[in-house]
Amino acid sequence: QVQLVESGGGAVQAGGSLKLSCVHSGRTSINVNVGWFRQAPGKEHEFVGGIILTSPYYGESAEGRFTISRDGAKSTVFLQMNNLKPEDTAVYYCAAGTHASRKKNQYNSWGQGTQVTVSS
């Protein structure tokens, strides 16, 4: 089973940027399909984007402001978030699955999450 640990969350003002990291272990690094989800208070998990091998794919919430990349040598996947808005406030999770998917139930290993708070 894959273990995942997120970091990089914090509080920023609208228009700012944050870069989240997800370190994963337990399987061959670049073969791990990693997805990013977020959950705002009182809402369901929302797909942000993912990466399979070195190819990222995005959900609607990324809106062209977010970029996903990976450093295979360091078993780390990044979520670069630019031009942040208050509605981006949420707990951000990375998760590992066996194939590229935008559905939460296709991911079987999850990190603990990192809080992102964007103030206006």
C-alpha positions in Angstrom: 0.0 0.0 0.0 1.1 3.5 -0.8 1.7 6.0 2.1 1.3 9.7 1.3 2.1 12.9 3.3 1.1 16.4 2.2 2.7 19.6 3.2 2.9 23.2 2.1 -0.5 24.5 3.1 -1.0 27.8 4.9 -2.8 31.1 4.9 -2.5 33.5 2.0 -4.3 36.5 0.7 -6.3 36.4 -2.5 -4.1 36.6 -5.5 -1.3 34.8 -3.8 0.4 31.4 -4.5 1.1 28.2 -2.6 2.9 25.1 -3.6 1.7 21.9 -2.0 3.9 18.7 -1.9 2.9 15.1 -1.6 5.6 12.6 -0.8 4.6 9.0 -1.5 6.3 5.8 -0.6 5.6 2.1 -0.8 5.6 1.6 -4.6 7.9 2.4 -7.5 7.8 6.1 -7.6 6.9 7.2 -11.1 4.3 4.4 -11.5 2.2 5.8 -8.7 -0.9 7.6 -10.0 -1.5 10.5 -7.7 -4.6 12.7 -7.5 -5.3 15.9 -5.6 -8.7 16.5 -4.0 -10.0 19.3 -1.8 -12.7 19.5 0.7 -14.2 22.8 1.9 -16.3 22.9 5.1 -19.6 21.2 4.6 -18.9 20.1 1.1 -17.9 16.9 -0.7 -14.5 16.1 -1.9 -13.7 17.9 -5.2 -11.2 16.6 -7.7 -8.5 19.2 -8.5 -6.2 17.2 -10.7 -3.8 14.3 -11.0 -0.8 12.9 -12.6 -0.1 9.5 -14.2 3.6 8.9 -15.0 4.6 12.5 -16.1 1.2 13.5 -17.6 -1.0 15.8 -15.5 -4.8 16.0 -15.9 -7.1 18.5 -14.3 -10.6 19.0 -13.0 -12.7 22.1 -13.5 -11.6 23.5 -10.1 -8.0 23.9 -11.4 -9.3 26.6 -13.8 -5.9 27.0 -15.5 -4.5 28.4 -12.2 -3.1 25.2 -10.9 -0.3 23.0 -12.2 0.7 19.5 -11.2 4.1 18.1 -11.6 6.3 15.4 -10.1 9.9 14.7 -9.1 10.2 11.0 -9.6 13.6 10.8 -7.9 12.1 12.3 -4.8 8.8 10.5 -5.0 7.1 13.8 -4.7 4.1 15.3 -6.6 3.5 19.0 -6.5 0.4 21.2 -6.8 1.3 24.7 -7.7 -1.6 27.0 -7.0 -1.5 30.6 -8.4 -4.0 33.5 -8.2 -5.7 31.9 -5.3 -9.3 32.9 -4.4 -11.2 32.7 -1.1 -13.3 29.9 -2.6 -10.1 27.8 -2.9 -10.1 27.6 0.9 -10.2 23.9 1.8 -8.3 20.9 3.1 -6.2 19.6 0.2 -5.5 15.8 0.0 -3.3 13.8 -2.2 -4.3 10.2 -2.9 -3.0 7.2 -4.8 -4.9 5.0 -7.2 -4.3 2.4 -9.8 -5.3 4.5 -12.8 -6.2 8.1 -13.8 -9.5 9.0 -12.5 -11.5 12.0 -11.3 -13.6 9.9 -8.9 -12.7 9.8 -5.2 -13.6 6.1 -4.9 -10.9 5.1 -7.5 -8.2 6.1 -5.0 -7.4 3.7 -2.2 -4.6 5.5 -0.3 -5.0 9.0 1.2 -2.8 11.5 3.0 -3.8 13.3 6.1 -4.5 16.6 4.2 -3.1 20.1 4.5 -5.2 23.2 5.1 -5.2 26.1 2.6 -6.9 29.3 3.7 -7.3 32.2 1.3 -8.5 35.5 2.7 -10.0 38.3 0.7 
